[in-house]
């Protein structure tokens, strides 16, 4: 049984804050630092300190509180080396396929560029969790601000290789809008329709739609299935290269 506890909460308008705590050794990590006050409140509620900040990418709504939290707790900031000049307070640049031991927490880094040029996702195999920020969302994926469709499609293929039981934590509460778009692509997918209904009920009750099991996403998220002939057919793109199908889906999502 894992000694790791994961605590998720809201920051800003629709960002998720996430704390990962090793109960046995007392180590606490924050996935990104979108806003100081909610993170401090969560730490105080739990009675935890803060040892590490795992930065996924340089966007301001993910790094805003880096320096304030570093000053308060002395936390070490780890983040993508390809964006090191744009990440406040960065102490340790990393690339994909690194294995980090933070306290006693094993963290595997995964290159997931596309939303930004250097975005990194963090996989914690013992906790059966992956933190994908703005690369992969439930029923969607990140907007292409800096990278290409090929880059982000390759990133999503890396993420879908993780075990089905992995719990997916994302950077934003975008699932309801993603569901509406996904249903225009894959309307006959019963599992997707069930997930969309679940999302609607969760949001109506003021509850988060995350985390979600990655195995469920592999069956319901069309962006993870751009190489599925059924998705290409639904997009009117039979026989097209999966990257072209992916790009067309992402363009459709941009209009929602």
N, C-alpha and C positions, 0 to 999 in steps of 0.2 A: 504493500500500500504506500502510495506517495505521501511524503510529508509536506508537499507543496500546496498552499492555499492561494487561489486566485480571486481577487476582489475587483469587480468592474463597477464603474459609476460614470455619471455624465459630467462633461466639462463643456464650457463655452455653450454654443447653441446645440450642436449635434455631435460633438466629439465624444468618444469613449476614453475615459481614463482607466488604466488597468495597473494594479499592483500585484506582484507575485512575491509570495512570502514563504520561506522555508521554515516551517515550525520547529524543526529539530535543531537547526543551527542559527536561526534568527536573522538570516539574510533577507533583505527586501529589495526588489527591483521595481522600477516604474517603466512601463512601456510608453515611450515618448513622455513629453511634459507639456501638454496642451494649455494648462492653466494652473497657476500656483494655488489659489484658494481651495478649490475642490480637492486637489491632491493632498494638501495639508490637512484638510478636514477628514479625509479618508484615513490618512496615517494616524491622526489623533484618535479617531474612532476605534481603530484597530490596536492602538498602542505600539505601533511599529516605528522604527527609524527608516532611513533610506540610504542604501549602500550604492546602488547603481541606477543609472538611467540608460535604457536601451533605445537610442534614437533610430527611427526607421528611415527618415528622409528630412530634408532641410526646410520644408514649408513651415511658415510661422505658426500655424495652428498645431504644430507638433513639437515645436522647440521653444515656445514662448517662455516657459518657466525654467528652462535649463539652468541658467546662471543663478537665478534666485534660489532654486533648490540645492544647487551645488554649494552656494555660499552658506546656506543654513545647515546642511547635513554633511558637507564634505563628500557628497556622492560622486563617484566616478562616472563620466559620461562616455559611452561607447556608441559608435555610429559609423555609417558608411564612409570608407576612405575616399571614394570618388566624389564625395560632397563635403570633405572635411573643412574647406575654406568657408562653407556656408552654414556650418552647425555651431551655434554658440557654445563655448566651454568644452568642446570636444577634447577628451583625454586620450582615447584609444580608438584609432581608426581600424575598421575591419573590412574584410571582403567576404564573398560567399565561400561556403565550404570550410569555414573555421569551426573549431570546437572549443568553446569557452567554458571554464569552470569558474563560476561566480559564487563565492562562498563554497557551497556544495551543490549548486544548481548547474546542471549541464545545459548549455545553450548551443544550438547549431545555427549558423548563419546561412541564409539562402539568398543569393542574388535574385532580386525581383524588379529590375528596371522596367521603365515604360512610363509610369506616372511621372517619375523623375528619372534622371539618368543613373543615379546610384542607389535607388531604394534597396534596403535590406529587410527581409523578414526574419523572424526569430522563432525557431522550433525548439520546444522543450520536450524531448521524447519521454522522459520519466513522468512528466505531468500530462502527457498526451494532449499538448496544446501547441498551436501555432498562432503567431501574432503577425498579421499581414498588412496592417495599417491601411494604406490607400492603393495597394496592388490588387488585392482580391477582397471583394465585399460579398456578403450573402446575396445571392441571385444577381450579382453584378461584378464589375471590376472598376479600376480607377480610370479617370479621364487621362487622356494622353497629352500631358502638358509639355513634356520634354523628349520623350522617347518615340519610338515607332510602333505600329501594330505588331511587327515581327518581334520586337523586344518584349512587349507585354505578353503576347501569346506564348513565347518561350518561357516567360516567368510563370505563367499560370500552369503550364505543363509541368514545371518543376514542383509546384505546390500540389498538384493533383496526384503526384507520386507518393505523397505522404499517406500513412495508414488511414483507413476509413474511420477509425475510432477517434482520430485526432479532433479536438475541439477547436473551431475556428473563431478567433477574436479579431475584429476589424477596427478601423480607425473612426468610423462614423456610423450613425444610425440612418442609413439610406435604404434599408431593406424594402420598405413599402413602395417607394418609387421604383426601385429595381424590379419588384414583383410585377408592377403594372407593365413595365417594358418587356420583361421576360415572357409574360403571357401573350404578348403580340407576336413573339417569335415562336413559341412552343405551346400553343393553346390547348393541345390535346394531351399534354403531359399531366396525368392524374396526380402524380406526386407533387408537381409544381403547383397545381391548383389547390391541393391540400395545404401546402406550405403558404401560399398566398393568403388563404383564409386564416390560417394560424397567425400570420403576421398582422392581418387586419385586426384580429381580436386582441393580440398583445398590445398593439399601439392604442387601440381604443381604451384599454385598461391602464395605459400609461406605463407599460412594461417594456423592457428592451427585447429586441428580436435576436440578440446574441448573448452567449455564444451558440453555435450550431455545429452539429457533427459534420465533418468534412465529407464523409460518405454520402450524406444526404445532399450536400451541395453538388457532388459529382453527378447526381441523378437529376437535379432540378435547375442548376445554374447553367444557362446556355453558353455563357462565356468560357466555361470549362469543357465545352463539347463542340467547339468550332470545327473539329475534324470528324464529327458525326454526320454521316450522309443525310440523316433525317433533318438535322438543323440546316444544312445547306439547302435541302429541298424546300424547307419551310421559308427560307429567305429568298427563294427563287434563284438559287445559285448552284444548282446541281452540277457536280463535277469540278467546282471551283476549288482553288487552293484554300486550305483552312485559314491562312493568314488573311485572304481576301474576305472570307466569310466573317472572320473575327472583326476586321476593320469595318465592315458594313453594320454589324451588330453594335459596335461601339459608337458609330456615327448615329445610329437610330437612338441609342440611349442619350446622346447629347441633346436631343430635342425634347426629352421628358422633363 
